[in-house]
Amino acid sequence: MKTLVVYFSFSGNNKLLAEELKSILDCEIMQIHEPRKRTGFSIFLDVLFRRTPKIMTRHGRISQYDHVILVAPVWAGRIANPLKSFLKLAKPHLNDYSFITLCGAGGNKGLRDELRKLAGKEPVSFMELAVRDLLPTEKKDNVRYTSGYKIQLRDIEPYRRSIKLFLGKALPNQSDTLLPNIPL
């Protein structure tokens, strides 16, 4: 099965997650690029006005892949707008896909439905990994800390079991050969 990891990352957290998935799966990776540098204010405006930002990422070769794993942040309980732009362009070419995010708090109701509407089909596997799980109790419920936390490679460790479950659902035919190699 030919797999591709497609990601967008503002803070670098989802980039680290995407690179970890690429490493585990030994597959290709594609970053969603925007023509202008993104700021916190542009995120606010995109969310507020439900804008679809321009992206420079080529999407036509997506049909070459049996499965695409989408990795992106969640902004105000919704999928990051650059990933929305990508899905609007790639939808006709998209075969099976899964979605995983490293977001502030997790438990964002409606994300799965939003993905289904954007992609025209259900994700094979879906998972939210919450940054709040890495923080001390006094910082867990403060958006300043959950959105501002920059993960390091060592921070992936607590998520390994969840990543293994996610990949087992996303790529069930490969789980016997791939998943034993994921250190827990």
KEVEX-932269 format. One line per 8 residues: number of its first residue (from 1); for each residue x, y, z of N, C-alpha, C. Coordinates in nm, 2 decimals. Example, Ala and Ser with C-alpha at 12.3 -4.5 7.8 and 13.67 -1.06 7.14 Angstrom:
1> 1.32,-0.57,0.78,1.23,-0.45,0.78,1.32,-0.33,0.78 | 1.28,-0.22,0.71,1.37,-0.11,0.71,1.29,0.00,0.79
% end
This chain:
1> 0.08,-0.12,0.00,0.00,0.00,0.00,0.09,0.12,0.00 | 0.07,0.21,-0.09,0.14,0.33,-0.11,0.08,0.44,-0.02 | 0.16,0.50,0.07,0.10,0.59,0.17,0.18,0.72,0.16 | 0.11,0.83,0.18,0.17,0.97,0.18,0.12,1.04,0.31 | 0.21,1.11,0.37,0.18,1.20,0.49,0.17,1.34,0.43 | 0.06,1.41,0.45,0.05,1.55,0.41,0.02,1.63,0.53 | 0.10,1.73,0.55,0.08,1.81,0.68,0.09,1.96,0.66 | 0.03,2.03,0.75,0.04,2.17,0.77,0.07,2.19,0.91
9> 0.17,2.28,0.94,0.20,2.31,1.08,0.23,2.46,1.09 | 0.17,2.52,1.19,0.20,2.66,1.22,0.31,2.68,1.32 | 0.30,2.60,1.43,0.40,2.61,1.54,0.52,2.51,1.53 | 0.50,2.41,1.44,0.61,2.31,1.43,0.56,2.18,1.50 | 0.46,2.19,1.58,0.42,2.07,1.65,0.37,1.96,1.56 | 0.28,1.99,1.46,0.23,1.89,1.37,0.33,1.85,1.27 | 0.43,1.94,1.24,0.54,1.90,1.16,0.62,1.78,1.22 | 0.65,1.80,1.35,0.72,1.69,1.42,0.64,1.56,1.42
17> 0.51,1.57,1.44,0.42,1.45,1.44,0.43,1.39,1.30 | 0.42,1.47,1.19,0.42,1.42,1.05,0.55,1.35,1.02 | 0.66,1.41,1.07,0.79,1.35,1.05,0.81,1.22,1.12 | 0.75,1.21,1.24,0.75,1.09,1.32,0.67,0.98,1.24 | 0.55,1.01,1.18,0.48,0.92,1.11,0.55,0.87,0.98 | 0.62,0.97,0.91,0.70,0.94,0.80,0.81,0.84,0.83 | 0.87,0.86,0.95,0.98,0.77,0.99,0.93,0.63,1.02 | 0.81,0.62,1.09,0.75,0.49,1.12,0.71,0.42,1.00
25> 0.65,0.49,0.90,0.59,0.43,0.78,0.69,0.41,0.67 | 0.80,0.49,0.68,0.90,0.49,0.57,0.83,0.52,0.44 | 0.76,0.64,0.44,0.68,0.68,0.33,0.72,0.82,0.29 | 0.66,0.87,0.19,0.68,1.01,0.14,0.60,1.11,0.23 | 0.64,1.23,0.23,0.58,1.34,0.30,0.56,1.46,0.22 | 0.46,1.54,0.24,0.43,1.66,0.16,0.38,1.77,0.26 | 0.45,1.88,0.25,0.41,1.99,0.34,0.31,2.08,0.26 | 0.21,2.13,0.32,0.12,2.23,0.26,0.19,2.37,0.29
33> 0.22,2.44,0.17,0.29,2.57,0.18,0.19,2.68,0.15 | 0.21,2.79,0.21,0.13,2.91,0.18,0.22,3.01,0.12 | 0.17,3.10,0.03,0.26,3.20,-0.03,0.31,3.31,0.07 | 0.23,3.33,0.18,0.27,3.43,0.27,0.29,3.37,0.41 | 0.38,3.44,0.49,0.40,3.39,0.62,0.28,3.41,0.71 | 0.24,3.31,0.78,0.12,3.31,0.86,0.15,3.37,1.00 | 0.05,3.44,1.05,0.07,3.50,1.18,-0.05,3.46,1.27 | -0.05,3.48,1.40,-0.16,3.46,1.48,-0.28,3.54,1.44
41> -0.26,3.66,1.40,-0.37,3.74,1.35,-0.44,3.69,1.23 | -0.36,3.64,1.13,-0.42,3.58,1.01,-0.49,3.45,1.04 | -0.45,3.38,1.14,-0.53,3.26,1.19,-0.66,3.31,1.24 | -0.66,3.41,1.33,-0.78,3.47,1.38,-0.88,3.51,1.27 | -0.83,3.58,1.17,-0.91,3.63,1.06,-0.97,3.51,0.98 | -0.88,3.41,0.95,-0.93,3.29,0.88,-1.04,3.22,0.95 | -1.03,3.21,1.08,-1.13,3.14,1.16,-1.26,3.22,1.17 | -1.24,3.35,1.20,-1.35,3.44,1.21,-1.44,3.45,1.08
49> -1.37,3.47,0.97,-1.44,3.49,0.85,-1.45,3.36,0.76 | -1.40,3.25,0.82,-1.40,3.12,0.74,-1.34,3.13,0.61 | -1.23,3.20,0.60,-1.15,3.23,0.48,-1.08,3.10,0.44 | -1.07,3.09,0.31,-0.99,2.98,0.25,-0.86,3.04,0.19 | -0.75,3.02,0.27,-0.62,3.08,0.22,-0.57,3.01,0.10 | -0.49,3.08,0.02,-0.42,3.03,-0.09,-0.31,2.94,-0.05 | -0.29,2.83,-0.12,-0.17,2.74,-0.09,-0.10,2.72,-0.22 | 0.03,2.68,-0.21,0.11,2.66,-0.32,0.14,2.51,-0.34
57> 0.08,2.42,-0.26,0.11,2.28,-0.27,0.04,2.21,-0.38 | 0.11,2.14,-0.46,0.05,2.06,-0.57,-0.02,1.94,-0.52 | -0.14,1.92,-0.56,-0.23,1.82,-0.51,-0.26,1.71,-0.61 | -0.22,1.73,-0.74,-0.26,1.63,-0.84,-0.21,1.49,-0.83 | -0.09,1.48,-0.77,-0.03,1.35,-0.75,-0.09,1.26,-0.64 | -0.18,1.32,-0.57,-0.25,1.25,-0.45,-0.31,1.12,-0.50 | -0.36,1.11,-0.62,-0.43,0.99,-0.67,-0.33,0.87,-0.68 | -0.20,0.90,-0.68,-0.10,0.79,-0.68,-0.10,0.71,-0.56
65> -0.16,0.76,-0.45,-0.14,0.70,-0.32,-0.27,0.63,-0.28 | -0.25,0.51,-0.22,-0.37,0.44,-0.17,-0.43,0.50,-0.05 | -0.34,0.56,0.03,-0.38,0.62,0.16,-0.30,0.74,0.19 | -0.37,0.85,0.23,-0.31,0.97,0.26,-0.34,1.00,0.41 | -0.24,1.03,0.49,-0.25,1.06,0.63,-0.24,1.21,0.64 | -0.34,1.28,0.68,-0.35,1.42,0.69,-0.31,1.46,0.84 | -0.22,1.56,0.85,-0.17,1.60,0.98,-0.18,1.76,0.98 | -0.26,1.81,1.08,-0.27,1.96,1.08,-0.32,2.00,1.22
73> -0.30,2.12,1.26,-0.36,2.17,1.38,-0.51,2.19,1.38 | -0.57,2.22,1.49,-0.71,2.25,1.51,-0.71,2.39,1.56 | -0.78,2.48,1.50,-0.79,2.62,1.54,-0.94,2.65,1.58 | -0.96,2.69,1.70,-1.09,2.72,1.75,-1.19,2.61,1.73 | -1.14,2.49,1.75,-1.23,2.37,1.73,-1.26,2.33,1.59 | -1.18,2.38,1.49,-1.20,2.35,1.35,-1.07,2.32,1.29 | -1.07,2.25,1.18,-0.95,2.21,1.10,-0.88,2.34,1.05 | -0.75,2.34,1.06,-0.67,2.46,1.02,-0.71,2.49,0.87
81> -0.73,2.62,0.84,-0.77,2.66,0.71,-0.68,2.62,0.60 | -0.55,2.61,0.61,-0.47,2.57,0.50,-0.50,2.42,0.46 | -0.53,2.34,0.56,-0.57,2.20,0.53,-0.70,2.20,0.46 | -0.79,2.29,0.50,-0.92,2.30,0.43,-0.90,2.33,0.28 | -0.81,2.43,0.25,-0.78,2.47,0.12,-0.73,2.35,0.04 | -0.64,2.27,0.10,-0.58,2.15,0.04,-0.69,2.05,0.00 | -0.78,2.02,0.10,-0.88,1.93,0.07,-0.98,1.97,-0.04 | -1.01,2.09,-0.04,-1.10,2.14,-0.15,-1.03,2.11,-0.29
89> -0.90,2.13,-0.30,-0.83,2.11,-0.42,-0.81,1.96,-0.45 | -0.78,1.88,-0.35,-0.74,1.74,-0.36,-0.86,1.65,-0.36 | -0.97,1.69,-0.32,-1.09,1.60,-0.30,-1.11,1.51,-0.42 | -1.11,1.55,-0.54,-1.14,1.46,-0.66,-1.03,1.35,-0.67 | -0.91,1.38,-0.62,-0.80,1.29,-0.64,-0.77,1.20,-0.51 | -0.84,1.22,-0.41,-0.82,1.16,-0.28,-0.88,1.02,-0.27 | -0.79,0.92,-0.24,-0.84,0.79,-0.22,-0.87,0.78,-0.07 | -0.84,0.67,0.00,-0.86,0.66,0.14,-0.77,0.76,0.22
97> -0.82,0.81,0.33,-0.74,0.90,0.41,-0.77,0.89,0.55 | -0.68,0.93,0.63,-0.69,0.94,0.78,-0.65,1.08,0.83 | -0.69,1.11,0.95,-0.65,1.24,1.00,-0.60,1.23,1.14 | -0.49,1.29,1.17,-0.44,1.30,1.31,-0.39,1.44,1.34 | -0.41,1.48,1.46,-0.37,1.62,1.49,-0.30,1.62,1.63 | -0.21,1.71,1.65,-0.16,1.74,1.78,-0.21,1.88,1.81 | -0.32,1.89,1.89,-0.39,2.01,1.92,-0.38,2.04,2.07 | -0.43,2.16,2.10,-0.43,2.21,2.24,-0.49,2.12,2.34
105> -0.62,2.10,2.33,-0.70,2.03,2.43,-0.76,1.90,2.39 | -0.79,1.88,2.26,-0.86,1.76,2.21,-1.01,1.77,2.24 | -1.08,1.67,2.20,-1.22,1.66,2.23,-1.30,1.76,2.14 | -1.25,1.79,2.03,-1.32,1.89,1.94,-1.44,1.82,1.87 | -1.55,1.85,1.91,-1.67,1.79,1.85,-1.69,1.85,1.71 | -1.73,1.77,1.62,-1.75,1.82,1.48,-1.64,1.81,1.39 | -1.52,1.78,1.43,-1.40,1.77,1.34,-1.42,1.66,1.24 | -1.47,1.54,1.29,-1.49,1.43,1.20,-1.59,1.46,1.09
113> -1.70,1.53,1.13,-1.80,1.57,1.03,-1.74,1.68,0.93 | -1.66,1.77,0.99,-1.60,1.87,0.90,-1.51,1.80,0.80 | -1.43,1.70,0.84,-1.35,1.63,0.74,-1.43,1.56,0.64 | -1.54,1.49,0.68,-1.62,1.42,0.59,-1.68,1.51,0.48 | -1.72,1.63,0.53,-1.78,1.73,0.43,-1.67,1.78,0.33 | -1.56,1.81,0.39,-1.45,1.86,0.30,-1.39,1.75,0.20 | -1.38,1.63,0.25,-1.32,1.52,0.17,-1.43,1.44,0.09 | -1.55,1.45,0.13,-1.65,1.38,0.06,-1.67,1.24,0.11
121> -1.59,1.20,0.21,-1.60,1.06,0.27,-1.54,1.06,0.41 | -1.57,0.96,0.48,-1.53,0.94,0.62,-1.38,0.91,0.62 | -1.31,0.96,0.72,-1.17,0.92,0.74,-1.16,0.78,0.78 | -1.06,0.70,0.74,-1.05,0.56,0.78,-1.01,0.56,0.93 | -0.93,0.65,0.97,-0.88,0.66,1.11,-0.88,0.81,1.15 | -0.91,0.84,1.27,-0.92,0.98,1.32,-0.86,0.98,1.46 | -0.78,1.08,1.49,-0.73,1.09,1.63,-0.68,1.23,1.66 | -0.71,1.27,1.78,-0.67,1.40,1.84,-0.57,1.37,1.95
129> -0.45,1.42,1.94,-0.35,1.40,2.05,-0.35,1.54,2.12 | -0.37,1.55,2.25,-0.38,1.68,2.31,-0.25,1.72,2.38 | -0.21,1.84,2.35,-0.09,1.90,2.41,-0.11,1.91,2.57 | -0.24,1.93,2.61,-0.27,1.95,2.75,-0.22,1.83,2.83 | -0.22,1.71,2.77,-0.17,1.59,2.84,-0.03,1.60,2.88 | 0.05,1.68,2.81,0.19,1.70,2.85,0.22,1.80,2.96 | 0.12,1.88,2.99,0.14,1.99,3.08,0.11,1.96,3.23 | 0.17,2.03,3.32,0.13,2.01,3.46,-0.01,2.06,3.48
137> -0.07,2.01,3.59,-0.21,2.03,3.61,-0.25,2.18,3.61 | -0.18,2.26,3.67,-0.21,2.40,3.67,-0.21,2.47,3.54 | -0.15,2.41,3.43,-0.15,2.47,3.30,-0.24,2.40,3.20 | -0.29,2.29,3.23,-0.37,2.21,3.14,-0.49,2.28,3.07 | -0.56,2.36,3.15,-0.68,2.43,3.10,-0.66,2.57,3.06 | -0.54,2.61,3.03,-0.51,2.75,3.00,-0.46,2.75,2.85 | -0.54,2.81,2.76,-0.51,2.81,2.62,-0.38,2.88,2.59 | -0.33,2.97,2.67,-0.20,3.03,2.65,-0.09,2.92,2.65
145> -0.11,2.83,2.74,-0.01,2.72,2.76,-0.03,2.61,2.65 | -0.15,2.57,2.63,-0.18,2.46,2.54,-0.15,2.50,2.39 | -0.17,2.63,2.36,-0.15,2.67,2.22,0.00,2.71,2.20 | 0.06,2.75,2.31,0.20,2.80,2.30,0.31,2.70,2.32 | 0.27,2.58,2.36,0.37,2.47,2.39,0.43,2.42,2.26 | 0.56,2.42,2.26,0.64,2.37,2.15,0.69,2.23,2.19 | 0.64,2.13,2.12,0.68,1.99,2.15,0.82,1.96,2.10 | 0.89,1.87,2.17,1.02,1.82,2.13,1.00,1.67,2.10
153> 1.10,1.61,2.04,1.09,1.47,2.00,1.06,1.38,2.12 | 1.11,1.42,2.23,1.09,1.34,2.36,0.94,1.34,2.40 | 0.87,1.45,2.36,0.73,1.46,2.39,0.64,1.36,2.31 | 0.69,1.31,2.21,0.61,1.21,2.13,0.59,1.08,2.21 | 0.68,1.05,2.30,0.68,0.93,2.37,0.55,0.89,2.44 | 0.48,0.99,2.51,0.35,0.95,2.57,0.24,0.92,2.47 | 0.26,0.96,2.35,0.16,0.93,2.24,0.18,0.81,2.16 | 0.29,0.74,2.19,0.32,0.62,2.10,0.21,0.51,2.10
161> 0.15,0.48,2.21,0.04,0.38,2.21,-0.07,0.43,2.12 | -0.11,0.56,2.14,-0.22,0.62,2.06,-0.18,0.62,1.91 | -0.06,0.66,1.88,-0.02,0.66,1.74,-0.03,0.51,1.68 | 0.01,0.42,1.76,0.00,0.28,1.71,-0.14,0.24,1.68 | -0.23,0.28,1.77,-0.38,0.25,1.75,-0.43,0.32,1.62 | -0.39,0.44,1.61,-0.43,0.52,1.49,-0.38,0.45,1.36 | -0.25,0.42,1.36,-0.20,0.35,1.24,-0.26,0.21,1.21 | -0.29,0.14,1.32,-0.35,0.01,1.31,-0.49,0.02,1.24
169> -0.56,0.13,1.26,-0.69,0.15,1.20,-0.67,0.20,1.06 | -0.57,0.29,1.04,-0.55,0.36,0.91,-0.50,0.26,0.81 | -0.41,0.17,0.85,-0.34,0.08,0.76,-0.35,-0.06,0.81 | -0.47,-0.12,0.82,-0.48,-0.25,0.88,-0.40,-0.36,0.81 | -0.39,-0.35,0.68,-0.31,-0.45,0.61,-0.16,-0.45,0.64 | -0.11,-0.34,0.69,0.03,-0.32,0.72,0.06,-0.34,0.87 | -0.04,-0.34,0.95,-0.02,-0.34,1.09,0.07,-0.45,1.14 | 0.06,-0.57,1.09,0.14,-0.68,1.14,0.29,-0.65,1.11
177> 0.32,-0.59,1.00,0.46,-0.57,0.97,0.52,-0.44,1.02 | 0.43,-0.34,1.02,0.48,-0.20,1.06,0.47,-0.18,1.21 | 0.36,-0.21,1.27,0.33,-0.17,1.41,0.42,-0.24,1.51 | 0.46,-0.36,1.50,0.55,-0.41,1.60,0.68,-0.33,1.61 | 0.72,-0.25,1.51,0.84,-0.17,1.51,0.82,-0.04,1.58 | 0.70,-0.01,1.62,0.68,0.12,1.70,0.71,0.09,1.84 | 0.81,0.15,1.89,0.85,0.13,2.04,0.74,0.19,2.13 | 0.70,0.11,2.23,0.60,0.16,2.32,0.67,0.19,2.46
% end
